Amino acid sequence: MSSEPINNDVLVSILMDDYDILVTQCTFSGHNFHDNYVIQTNEGKAYFIRVYRNGIRNQNEILFELEFINFLKKRGLNVSFPIPRNDGLYITEITCPSGIAEFVVFSFALGNFPDPTKEVSYLYGQFIATFQKAATGFEAKHQRTFDLDLYHIIDRPLEIIRSFLSYRSDDLKYLEHLALVIRDKITKLPVHHLHKGTCHGDLHLMNVYIDNNKFTIFDFDCCANGFLAYDLGSVRWDFAFEDELWKAFLKGYTEVRELNKIELQAIPLLATVRSLWMIGHNLTYREIYNVGECDDDFWDNNIKFIKMWVLKNNYF
């Protein structure tokens, strides 16, 4: 899964030939889950390029993501959207040092990462509610290889954690017990009151930009079908010990989209799940995220965070 930057001249040539985009500057903006580039044109426009790492997403999964983004765009949501090639397709194959990769050109989001003040959190709540309303009714022609179900967000992460944490048996037992408790609490909810739909899947403040109090959302790489409350659990996880920010978010959100009592009960549970999912995700792609050998500092920090959250919510 490791990769090296693509030669800029190769990218520039493809953009000119297949997109009629005349590039004046192409900047590699770093390795993340995928590789990212920012390009400037002779017309003063900017675009974002994502080069998908080999072996993480197949073409159907990428097309699911792009379908969802285009659906949201048609619904009027501010979203970084894919730019079609001259032939109308969205995905371009490219030869890179690690083999054949696929890339997509996206519109550039204006602004910067939001500074989470109460005012911004309130506006963020309104925006995320607008996003979830806009997502209603989406039906994809292509498929993901996963749903954001309890296996994907609890069971699978725990399987991954076991293979790395066996040397700290007390911590492993703690996380196994926590997973059982949270899973039991979720399954005992009247889940028919938990609305389902297509979720962003990785909703946090590093996947939105704000410009003049207007948000643009991007990075839908983890999008899939699941409980809408899962995305809200991710926001709660982002604001875990910032209760005033969470209250401001919730105020803004519920002015646009109503939440029922069961969804409100599920959100902190799914915030706990988010911690487990994130650990499993980071371990799976540890080469990308520089987790290294998953040393004691890694586990100390994660276990401390989770225990503080569990104590705050009196789960056991």
JOGITA-V778171 format. One record per backbone hydrogen bond with DSSP energy under -0.5 kcal/mol. NH is the residue of the N-H (numbers start at 1). CO is the residue of the C=O. E is the energy in kcal/mol with one decimal. If there is no record, write none. Layout:
# JOGITA-V778171
nh->[NH:NH]
co->[CO:CO]
e->[E:E]
This chain:
# JOGITA-V778171
nh->[10:11:12:13:14:15:16:17:18:19:19:20:21:22:23:24:25:27:29:29:30:32:35:36:37:38:39:40:41:42:44:47:48:49:50:51:51:52:52:56:57:62:63:64:65:66:67:68:69:70:71:72:73:74:75:76:77:79:80:81:83:84:85:86:88:92:94:96:96:99:101:102:103:104:106:107:108:112:114:116:117:121:122:123:124:125:126:127:128:129:130:131:132:133:134:135:136:138:148:149:153:154:155:156:158:159:160:161:162:163:164:164:165:166:168:172:173:174:175:176:177:178:179:180:181:182:183:184:185:186:187:188:189:191:193:194:195:197:199:199:204:207:208:209:210:211:214:216:217:218:223:224:226:227:228:230:231:231:232:233:234:235:236:237:238:239:240:242:246:247:248:249:250:251:252:253:254:255:255:256:257:264:265:266:267:268:269:270:271:272:273:274:275:275:276:277:278:279:280:281:282:283:284:285:286:288:289:290:291:292:294:299:300:301:302:303:304:305:306:307:308:309:310:311:312:313:314:314:315]
co->[7:7:8:9:10:11:12:13:14:14:15:16:15:20:21:40:40:38:27:36:36:34:51:30:49:27:47:25:45:22:41:39:106:37:104:35:49:50:102:53:53:58:59:60:61:62:63:64:65:66:67:68:69:70:71:73:72:77:217:79:105:82:89:18:85:103:101:94:99:96:94:52:92:50:48:81:46:210:205:114:115:117:118:119:120:121:122:123:124:125:126:127:128:129:130:131:133:135:225:147:149:150:150:151:154:155:156:157:158:159:160:161:161:162:165:168:169:170:171:172:173:174:175:176:177:178:179:180:181:182:183:184:186:189:190:191:193:226:197:224:202:204:205:216:112:214:211:209:78:207:220:199:197:148:195:227:227:228:228:229:230:231:232:233:234:235:237:239:242:243:244:245:246:247:248:249:250:251:252:253:253:260:261:262:263:264:265:266:267:268:269:270:271:272:272:273:274:275:276:277:278:279:280:281:283:285:285:286:286:286:291:295:296:297:298:299:300:301:302:303:304:305:306:307:308:309:310:311:310]
e->[-0.8:-1.6:-2.8:-2.1:-2.1:-2.6:-1.8:-2.4:-3.2:-0.5:-1.2:-0.7:-2.3:-0.6:-0.8:-3.0:-1.6:-3.0:-0.6:-2.2:-0.7:-1.7:-2.3:-1.7:-2.2:-2.5:-2.4:-2.8:-2.3:-1.7:-1.7:-2.1:-2.8:-3.0:-2.3:-3.1:-0.5:-0.7:-2.8:-1.4:-0.7:-2.0:-2.5:-2.1:-2.0:-2.4:-2.7:-2.3:-2.2:-2.5:-2.2:-2.3:-2.5:-2.3:-1.3:-1.8:-2.3:-0.9:-2.3:-0.7:-3.3:-0.5:-3.7:-3.1:-1.6:-2.4:-3.0:-0.5:-3.3:-2.4:-3.2:-0.7:-2.7:-1.9:-3.9:-2.8:-0.9:-1.8:-0.5:-0.7:-2.5:-2.6:-2.2:-2.1:-2.7:-2.3:-1.8:-2.3:-2.8:-2.1:-2.1:-2.6:-2.5:-2.2:-2.4:-1.7:-1.1:-1.7:-3.2:-1.7:-2.2:-1.6:-1.8:-3.6:-1.9:-2.0:-1.9:-2.6:-2.3:-1.0:-0.5:-1.6:-2.1:-0.7:-2.1:-2.2:-2.7:-1.9:-2.3:-2.5:-2.5:-2.6:-2.6:-1.9:-2.5:-2.9:-2.5:-2.3:-2.3:-2.4:-2.6:-1.5:-1.3:-2.0:-2.7:-1.9:-0.8:-2.3:-0.6:-3.2:-0.7:-2.1:-0.6:-2.4:-2.9:-2.5:-1.2:-2.2:-1.9:-2.2:-2.0:-1.1:-2.8:-0.6:-2.7:-1.7:-0.6:-0.7:-1.2:-2.3:-1.6:-1.6:-2.5:-2.3:-1.9:-1.9:-1.3:-2.3:-2.1:-2.6:-2.1:-2.5:-2.9:-2.3:-2.2:-2.9:-2.7:-0.8:-0.5:-1.9:-2.7:-2.0:-1.9:-2.1:-1.8:-0.6:-0.7:-2.7:-1.7:-1.6:-1.9:-1.7:-1.1:-0.6:-1.4:-3.0:-2.7:-2.1:-2.4:-2.8:-2.7:-2.3:-2.3:-2.1:-1.2:-0.8:-2.1:-0.6:-1.7:-0.8:-1.4:-1.7:-3.3:-2.3:-1.8:-3.0:-2.2:-1.9:-2.3:-2.7:-2.2:-2.0:-2.8:-2.5:-2.1:-1.6:-0.8:-0.7:-1.6]
